[in-house]
Amino acid sequence: MKNTSFLCVLLAVFFMAMGASNDLHQVGSLNSAHAHSGATGIVKDRMDRFKDSQTALKAIAAAIKAQEFNAIDAPAQLIAQWGDEMVAYFPEGSNPSPSEALNVIWQEMDQFKTMAEANANAAKRLKQLALSGDQSKIKPAFNELVGSCKSCHQKFRQ
Ligand code: HEC
C-alpha cells in the first residue's frame, strides 16, 4: 500500500510537469531544454529574471484567453522592467557553463541591445493596449511580444 501511494504521488508530479511544459509550448517553446543547476552569480540572477518573465508571459496568455484584460497590467510591467534592465546583466564574457548565452552577444552588442529594447517596448505597448481594452489589438501585440523573445533566443541563445 505504501509503495502504491508513493507511485501515485510520483505520477501526479510527472503529469503536472507535463502539463506545465505543454503550457510553455503554447506560448512558443520559450523554456530551455537543459537543466541549469549550478548557475551562480549574475548568470543565476538573469536566469531567474528570465524565468519570472516567462511566468509573466504565461499569465498574460491566460488573461487574454479569459478576457480579463486588467490582469495583463502587472505581468506586462514585469516583462517591460526586465527588458529595460536585461543588458546590464550581460557583462562581457559572462557565459561560463551552464549559461546558454552565446559569444555573439558581445560581438554584436548593438543588436542585442536593440532586441532587448524591442522586448521592453512590446511589453509596454501591450500594457497600454490592455488598459484600453481594445481586444482586436491586444492579441497581435501579445504575439509581437512573444516574437521579441523568440527572435533574440534564435540569435543569442544556444
Ligand atoms: C535581448 C535578448 C533576449 C530577449 C528579448 C529575451 N531573452 Fe530569454 N534569454 C536570452 C539569453 C541570452 C538567455 C540565456 C541566458 C543564460 O543562460 O545565461 C535567455 C534565457 C531565457 C530562459 C532560460 C532561463 C534559464 O533558467 O536558463 C527563459 C525561460 C527565457 N529566456 C525566457 C524569455 C522570455 C519569456 C522572453 C520574452 C518575454 C525572453 N526570454 C526575452 C535572451 C533574451
Residues whose N, C-alpha, C, O or C-beta is under 5 A from the ligand:
A	BS01	HEC	L30 N31 S32 H36 V43 M47 F50 K51 S53 Q54 L57 I79 P98 S99 E100 A101 F112 M115 A116 N119 L145 S148 C149 C152 H153 F156 R157
